[in-house]
Amino acid sequence: MNRKRLFEILSLPEKGDRASCNYNYFMIAVIVISIIPLMFKQTTRLFQIIDVFSVSIFIVDYILRFSVADYSLQKGARSFILYPFTFMALIDLASILPSFNIVPVGYRLLKLFRLLRVFRVFKLFRYSKNIVRIVNVLKNERKPLAAVGILAAGYVFIAALVVFNVEPDTFKNFFEAVYWAVVSLTTMGYGDIYPVTVTGRIVTILSAFTGIAIVALPAGIITAGYMNELSAEKERNPSEPER
């Protein structure tokens, strides 16, 4: 098998490429199985076997993808230097390294290792066309989304600053005011921290209405971008069925 064919198998499957489809389905199954031990606090012999099996597969997959980095990045010999620093390659490493206890593991370090194993979920991004579409949308719409993000950050800072000065007795520090502003922005309303004065409640009402408008903006941008991405795909592949 030449490296070009290997790259085709490792990539998202094209119509009629059974080998690529089978590899993708196999990797999805391995990722899902590898996540199962993270749903339990205790560690059993079976979970250890699952971890060894899944990490072995992840290592082989990483080596194979590294071997065809020049096809995926298309930057010649530099691709082999750049590939380990790409987002998905870092996710792959984060999925593999925690299973190697190369240092004495304390309780806090063990918790960190378990957290890093959660990154295995992100490996699924590589095997779903819908997720790839959403990633493309986020890339294409990064400027308007960044503008909305700046607007939201400004809202949180101003709202927190106002309420912190209106009700200094309710909020022990500025971080609590920021936390309240974020909760108000997302309209979650946990109720653990809330204003008690009339002025503070008026600020909360205004904050909630503003938050609804700000939260709705990225949803509209992403939806419009997703529809544009689907239209562009249909123009590129008019005969390919939706998957």
Buried (B, 14 or more C-beta within 10 A) or exposed (E): EEEEEBBBBBBBBEEEBEEBBEBBEEBBEBBEBBBEBBEEEEEEEEBEEBBEEBBEBBBEBBEBBBBBBBBBBEEEEEBBEEBEEBEBBEBBBBBBEBBEEEEEEEEEEEEEBBEBBEBBBBBBBBBBEEEBBBBBBBEBBEEBBEEBBEBBEEBBBEBBBBBBEBBEEBBEEEEBBBBBBBBBBBEEEEEEBBBEEEEBBEBBEEBBEBBEEBBEBBEEBBEEBBEBBEEEBEEEEEEEEEE
